[in-house]
Amino acid sequence: MDNFKHKKSLGQNFLQDETILNNIVNAINLTENDLVIEIGPGQGALTKKIQEKEVNLICYEIDERTRPYLEKIKESKTKIIYKDILQADIQEDIQNYKYENLYVIANLPYYITTPIIKKIIDSAIDVNGMILMVQKEVADRFCAMPGNKSYGTLTIYLNYYFEMQKLFNVPSACFKPAPKVDSAVIKFTKRQKKYEVSSEEVFFKLIHDAFSQKRKNLKNNLRGYDLEKIESILKRNNFNLSNRAEQLPIEIFVQIANHLEDR
């Protein structure tokens, strides 16, 4: 990979392993009628694999120094936007495309993983699915189950929008330069049947408050709420106010939020 100087400040760890590159792209059944957004193509290793599927492809790359590499592989169905994805108007960038499904594929920089995912969600672009490589520890948090110490507000936030599946781990040796930790690839699939909440504002505030101090129980963390209403839902589901938030599945938080909205 010649003398390209990777910027640690941009989290540049470029994936080298051909098998893993293929597995990432093949994790979704892409067709030529789909649109893919790739975030951080770098020198284009994953980009070239996506192009083999003959999809429409938009790449967001913040580092202008990659331009000589990416311009070499640009083709009619590939558009490269040299911009920070967090500053992009994604809706505007895709408005002229006709497509059946929209997917996001990316090897995300560790330091900015969550803001990028939130950007995609907040953009309201109706993503059918995402294949994301993230730090292994973060992947475990995203996919954690109730009762696991990694289970928290972020887990519930993401599960509200997507069904998530950890596909495989990726050793640090597969990157150049090699990061200090291993990675993992996660598949996000849009929920066909979304959780029905009366107010997303109430729901997400409830989640935030319930996990505000993870070692404290629900009675302590939710003391500013109507605890009688909350307890009635908890008892119905064989829980009580002495439980911690990490023990409750998302469905119970949905019930509580809706019950709090009842007049």
ZABA-867078 format. One record per residue (C-alpha): x negated, y negated, z negated. Coordinates in steps of 0.001 Angstrom, whole numbers, padded with zeros to 6 digits, always signed. Example, Ala and Ser with C-alpha at 12.3 -4.5 7.8 and 13.67 -1.06 7.14 Angstrom:
<nodes>
-012300+004500-007800-013670+001060-007140
</nodes>
This chain:
<nodes>
+000000+000000+000000-002887-002329+001009-003939-005141-001316-000516-006417-002311-000727-007870-005817+002269-006757-007838+003736-009409-010089+004404-008193-013593+006660-011225-014118+008989-009857-011416+008920-006303-012729+007383-005048-009490+006893-001292-009698+007379+000113-006206+008682+003664-005879+006385+005929-003842+007866+009423-004106+009554+010460-000829+011714+013138-002443+013124+010720-005007+013709+008069-002356+015730+010602-000356+017642+011760-003425+018642+008198-004264+020076+007519-000810+021739+010919-000548+023504+010468-003894+026246+008651-001959+027869+009923+001224+027083+006852+003321+028578+006350+006775+027944+003810+009518+031145+002002+008496+029841+001187+005017+028068-001898+003703+025139-001497+001314+023555-004176-000833+019983-003440-001825+018462-005508-004597+014691-005981-004631+013573-004061-001528+009932-004951-002134+007955-003553+000771+010915-001592+002120+010346+002047+001119+013939+002536-000014+015225+000143+002648+013975+002409+005432+015766+005392+003916+019018+003430+003750+018611+002325+007366+018522+005966+008440+022209+006144+007466+022990+003435+010095+024946+001355+007589+025270-002395+007458+022643-003506+004971+022048-006717+003043+018839-006967+001038+018157-009574-001650+014467-010178-002287+013140-012889-004576+009461-012536-003609+008630-014306-000349+005288-012462-000240+007151-009347+000880+008374-011090+004040+005623-009647+006340+006590-006112+005305+010360-006549+005457+010413-008473+008729+008726-005484+010391+011630-003213+009542+014477-005695+010013+016981-004573+012639+020410-005536+013964+022367-004016+011068+019943-005233+008386+020003-008723+006903+017335-009829+004456+018098-012745+002142+015074-014153+000333+016854-015295-002778+017261-014408-006446+020350-012183-006584+021422-014015-009746+021649-017257-007754+023378-015757-004726+027028-016151-003732+027572-012503-002873+031184-012962-001828+030146-015576+000717+027244-013458+001974+029468-010462+002757+032599-012274+003951+031906-011760+007663+031277-008033+007373+033912-005426+008147+033360-002237+006185+035149+000706+004627+033131+000970+001424+030721-001310-000403+027791+000131-002331+024847-001242-004285+021533+000620-004291+018550-000688-006219+015419-000010-008193+016074-002690-010798+013348-004568-012679+013522-003482-016305+013572-006983-017729+016653-008109-015823+018716-004933-015388+021773-005968-017398+022098-009513-015972+022020-008102-012433+024731-005540-013165+026871-008214-014818+026322-010425-011770+027700-007689-009522+030738-007205-011772+031412-010928-012186+031174-011447-008428+034393-009419-008058+033271-007871-004778+035082-004532-005213+032064-002247-005281+032940+001401-004649+029778+002656-006274+026205+001921-007267+023032+003998-007395+020637+002259-009744+017222+003146-011059+016656+001722-014513+014452+002328-017524+015234+005774-018986+016089+004333-022397+018535+001923-020765+020079+004751-018739+020677+006670-021958+022432+003620-023402+024622+003171-020327+025748+006818-020382+025907+007368-024153+028869+009126-025713+030674+008084-028909+028700+009129-031968+025356+008628-030233+023143+005884-031673+022688+004461-028139+026445+003940-027755+027370+000264-028012+028978-002795-026481+027112-002406-023192+028191+001222-022878+031842+000290-023262+031560-002772-021037+030205-000703-018146+032555+002225-018729+035473-000156-018494+034654-000673-014820+032812+002487-013786+032485+006180-014403+028793+006781-014909+026604+009791-014385+022903+010120-015054+021510+011960-012033+017831+012528-012810+014756+011150-014533+011848+009607-012621+008338+009875-014118+006284+006697-014248+003651+008318-012003+006075+007996-009064+005566+004216-008992+002783+001863-008033+001708+000398-010322+002910+002982-012842+005066+001420-015589+004509+002388-019212+007878+004157-019443+009866+006628-017366+012937+005705-015346+016261+007334-014551+018755+007124-011702+022414+006513-012555+025445+006819-010328+028225+004292-010984+031620+005165-009475+034460+002638-009487+037308+003722-011731+040305+004570-009593+042560+004189-012609+041406+001240-014691+042060+000944-018381+045190-001123-018912+044497-003935-021355+046875-006776-022109+043993-009237-022317+040415-008607-021239+039362-011570-023352+040808-009969-026492+039418-006549-025565+035838-007679-024968+035836-009902-028065+037052-006948-030115+034205-004802-028779+031650-007516-029489+032875-008014-033050+033233-004308-033809+029570-003718-032952+028282-007007-034408+026514-005179-037235+026113-001565-036168+025392-000214-039644+028582-001673-041085+032008-000089-040759+035037-001425-038926+036557-002867-042085+033555-005140-042550+032966-006080-038930+036641-006760-038167+037596-008505-041397+038898-011514-039437+041474-009326-037644+044838-007902-038666+043437-004798-040363+046872-003279-040915+047503-003184-037177+044042-001790-036521+044386+000860-039214+047697+002055-037788+046016+002804-034443+042996+004383-036111+045095+006743-038233+047101+007761-035187+043810+008909-033648+042375+010523-036803+040014+007640-037622+040057+004979-040327+038511+001632-041218+035516+003301-042848+034385+004545-039431+031737+002674-037479+032420+001288-034028+029950+003727-032436+032270+006596-033369+035258+005337-031345+035834+006109-027656+036816+003286-025346+040441+004479-025202+040955+003645-028876+039515+000158-028479+041980-000337-025604+044863+000726-027848+043716-001585-030641+043293-004571-028318+046758-004046-026843+048303-003616-030295+046702-006864-031460+048360-008606-028520+051810-007242-029440+054057-009819-030988
</nodes>
